[in-house]
Amino acid sequence: MDPITMKLTFSLALTLLAANVLGGCQRATPDKTPGMAARVSQATYGRMPDGVQVDGYTLRNSKGTTMQVITYGAIITSLRTVDAQGEFADIVLGFDSLDGYLHDPPYFGAVVGRYANRIAKGRFTLDGHEYQLPVNNGPNSLHGGTRGFDKVVWQATSFENDSSSGVVLSYTSSDGEMGYPGRLDVRVTYTLTDGNEVVVDYFATTDKATPINLSQHSYFNLAGDAKRDILGHQLRLAASRYTPVDSTLIPTGELASVEGTPFDFRTLTPIGARIGESNQQLTFGIGYDHNFVLDRETSGLSHAAQVVEPESGRVLDIFTDQPGIQFYSGNFLDGTITGKGGRVYQHRYGFCLETQHFPDSPNHAEFPTTILRPGEEYKSRTVFRFGSN
Ligand code: GLA
């Protein structure tokens, strides 16, 4: 284990120990840290067209970082972090109110599932049964279908302790929902720590074998408040291989070397440096929209990605226990969405780094399995750590 991972694992262990010890504290509680406002507050965020209430939770840490999460889609609606000059700004794309999220934005800030990413033709065979999912992305099923986990209202409770606070979101996906087999009980916990980490813990159980692949679909722009495109951000990915795709963005099955290609991000490289090169994979993705195979020595949490925004000095580090990460360079943003504070989200004004299993795994026996069976527990963790240089 490298020193950064070891330090991170240790601080997470402490955080979780504290969370467990204080596990009874399930609601926002009055100020306990001298000089600091309560770490969690809750308010009504809006109402669904059928009247169901959507709540918003605001988490804050001792460093002044704040994060808002809503129960619709388990969406992170804002994340305000500090830059090198000490200025706070919002580094995720989104809207000022529920209405924007209800008009089918491209998964801004949401938890995507039951199967993040694509399943070819929305079809797979499991234990001899063929299943058909709704097709919602060309010929394929994307991010759980027409009404995935990004479009449902989750149940939530909050917690806080001396060094962190968080929200636990739960959702039960019924047997057959969006074509998937089995009742799936899902829990996603967001924890904001005083170490400026957002820890995302996923947990699920099922009563029938089902594919599952959960991910977080935040669009980041580390410049803050989406003031320019993300092409100048520098990216490093711990990936020597990626999964090339066909023209509909389904993996061919090959694990190709990144060596000598625009997909080599093994050292910090501006996202825009090679995005315009003539390359069939970049043409298929209209830029980067590819799953990278993470190089890992152990099965636990390991460093997957680093992003540096040179002007603000903001740095994002991502750690995960997942085998892959989808790097999407915001290619479908085209200026038709107006988000928070009236900002127009132009082409490539945000990027996503979605930790996950490989796309279309249910149709690729050679990929790590995504099948969850009754009696098993789906558990996964991703950590986003924010800093500045
Ligand atoms: C994922 C996909 C992209 C795109 C975005 C949402 O990241 O891989 O192709 O569909 O979601 O627009």
Residues whose N, C-alpha, C, O or C-beta is under 5 A from the ligand:
A	BS01	GLA	P106 D289 Y328 F332
